[in-house]
Amino acid sequence: IVELHKKKLINGVAHITGGGILGNTYRVVPKGYSLVVDWLRWKRPYIFDLIQQEGNVPESDMRRTFNLGVGLVFVINEKKVDLVFKCLKQIGEKPFIIGGVYKTK
């Protein structure tokens, strides 16, 4: 994170804890913008399926409460995606795109 920040490659970082992806990421999305998440862009770890099935937990509660396998979200300019991915892969990370930030109409 520090290196990406020093290189001015990221606009924001959200650590996904309690509150889920949306609750934590909206904290770093500028006013006047909205966040759109494509919930099918990554493979959810099995533990979350088990929690949902055994606890009869609605999908909306799963999304609001758990990280669903996403630990950090970087908000970056789409022109910098390739460079950020290259940097993250060099240190053994497996980045993927989960959605986008769009100006609210």
Beta strands, then each sheet from edge to edge (+ up, - down):
strand 1: 12-15
strand 2: 33-37
strand 3: 72-75
strand 4: 99-103
sheet 1: 1+ 3-
sheet 2: 2+ 4-
end
